[in-house]
Each structure stands twice: as C-alpha cells, then as structure tokens.
Amino acid sequence: MPRGVPMKQGKYKTFSREFKAEAVRLLEQSGRPAAEIARELGVRRNQLYKWQERQRGEQAGAFPGRGRRRAADQELAHLRRENARLRDERDILKKAAIYFARESPSGMASSASTAECFK
C-alpha cells in the first residue's frame, strides 16, 4: 500500500464457535497445510493457530461467544489459569521435597514422615 493513503476502517470479522471448532478440526486432522486451509476458509493462517491454541487450553469454553469476554468472566478465567499453575508448582515442590528428603543424611526426618507432611 502506498504511503500516505489511509487504510479502510472496517469491522472485525466474527466467526461462530462451530466455524472455529471445524477450522481447528480441519487443521489437526486433514493433513493439509495450514496456509491452504486458511485460504479456503478466508482467514489468516496465524488465526487458525490461535484458535487451535485456545481450544487446547480451554477445551469446552474455548470460544465463549461474540466479542470480548465480560470483565467478570475474564477475571474468573484468569484466576482459574492461575490456580492451575499454582497447583502445578505446588505438586512440583512436593515432589522435590520428597526427593531431597530421601537424599538427606541420616538423622534428618525420614522420607516417609516428610511425605506425610506434604499430603
């Protein structure tokens, strides 16, 4: 596009939940290149990847509706993701504590009692 020429201001395209889910299914199961599928569907290739990532992360709630989420829904989704991350971190730390308790010199708490502390 030549410099100085204003770009058209248009509305964003919106796609239904079913359309997005079908596009992701095509991307994952057809074996065809993403660029080809994107051209066929009239979307950008990176949009297909974003939809795929979102569907993997949120499963049933991947495409909630039109437009942006309400603030309360957005906060709830954020808190759920954070909660899941914190659970994962806790589980890793539990395993590390048990591992290092086994490696500790004698005279320290046994690994069995350490494991009981972290249940």
Residue pairs with C-beta under 8 A, 6 or more apart in sequence:
1 7
13 43
14 66
14 67
15 23
15 43
17 62
17 63
17 64
17 65
19 41
20 51
20 55
20 62
20 63
21 55
21 62
21 63
23 37
23 41
23 43
23 48
23 51
24 48
24 51
24 52
24 55
26 32
26 37
26 41
27 34
27 37
27 48
27 49
27 52
28 52
30 37
34 45
34 48
34 49
35 45
37 48
38 44
38 45
38 47
38 48
41 48
51 62
51 63
54 62
54 63
55 62
55 63
58 77
61 77
64 73
68 74
69 77
94 118
97 114
97 118
98 111
98 114
98 115
98 118
101 108
101 109
101 110
101 111
101 114
101 115
102 111
